[in-house]
Amino acid sequence: MSGMGLILILAESAVELVPQELVKHPSVLKLAKKRGKKPNEILLDRSYHHGAMKSLKDAEKRGRPDIVHTTLLETLGTPLNREGLLETYIHTVDNRIIEINSNVRLPVNYERFARLLEQLYAVGRVPEVDEPLLMIRKQTLSQLIGEIKPSTTVAFTTLGEYEYLSELCKEIAIERKPAILIGAFPRGHFSEETLRLAKRAVRIDREALEAWVVASRAVYEYELAIGLPKRRLR
Amino acid sequence: MSGMGLILILAESAVELVPQELVKHPSVLKLAKKRGKKPNEILLDRSYHHGAMKSLKDAEKRGRPDIVHTTLLETLGTPLNREGLLETYIHTVDNRIIEINSNVRLPVNYERFARLLEQLYAVGRVPEVDEPLLMIRKQTLSQLIGEIKPSTTVAFTTLGEYEYLSELCKEIAIERKPAILIGAFPRGHFSEETLRLAKRAVRIDREALEAWVVASRAVYEYELAIGLPKRRLR
């Protein structure tokens, strides 16, 4: 029953539509007009809304969809995912869950990825017909974990205990249904609520590492722990 | 003398300015006008020039600066680079060498990264004053390798021999000045010329993996081989 696969949850991801309090800000209006959308139909993005975000609560953790994009490009291209052994969820700061079909080929261009997310928020799934590659629903992280019921949940955070990633992944690999939580936000820490959902909180380096660095290493060490590289080179 | 650092060369990278034969194509003219630049001052990018690229020689290997962007985000954020033990060069398909200062904080937004590369092509270094973070020069891969003189050079390619990455990196780690070549292009193989520059050609998976997946794993295994994670958690 071991090595059945890994559940990757990008938690508190800095993805959301422009919140109500910013819909009248000039930088938001300008970008919405350019894209032919309403202000609350476009993604909050620090690259374009830096000025507008100054007054926003928890601004340092928000408006960075690029983190999810880069991290997904990294993990969806791994042998683990190609083998169908990686299950990926995005939990967003506005409490949506985006479910990723492991067969999806994401746009490599960031702007196209951002437009795809906006479409997803608007219509709930893409493509609208046939097997969905991305699906979004209103759900908290706690509800998601209640639904998928991992056998263990590990959060990566600099608030956690020092742990060698290789040893951690060996422990995870003998679990029936392990899940890992990686924060896909630029600064700050998981909320207390998120931390309470994890059985363990671990840190793997002296410094805070970017989500894509942590994710790529965790997936790779999990592959090593289940012997995937050897199986694939045989 | 071992574990002194790793040289990462992204080779034949799909980065170049719009070539002469495409400067009059409508999609190129439109984008150049929008950006207030001449057609041959903007980057070739399949996301915008797909139609124009149909007639281009070796088109399948060109026009994907996003590959370099995602790969650099992945490798520059690693502990190895933060320790100053990763030396990074981009060799482009139009035979430029871009030297990356390990202290650079690249734009996370792809469009800003692309504009930065265009500025680099135009002025040769950024920033123009103070210590340069990015420098570009006309140089072939062969000339670069002649200049930096690695003690060994390993090319990652599906044309190479099967090799476990962990074993490869243990061998590399006892080298005085090892270099690895990773192709930062979307399809196809290294040229014969590039392959001749490598002492060894290795493949690490049954399938072709994206440059950022190979790079993140190679850097991480090199870190393990020199004992960096243990040193940083002590």
Interface residues (C-beta under 8 A of the other chain):
Chain A: S47 R64 D66 I67 T70 L73 E74 G77 T78 P79 R82 V108 N109 Y110 E111 R112 Y162 Y164 L165 S166 I204 D205 R206 E207 L209 E210 W212 V213 S216 R217 Y220 L224 P229 K230 R232 L233
Chain B: S47 R64 D66 I67 T70 L73 E74 G77 T78 P79 R82 V108 N109 Y110 E111 R112 Y162 Y164 L165 S166 I204 D205 R206 E207 L209 E210 W212 V213 S216 R217 Y220 L224 P229 K230 R232 L233
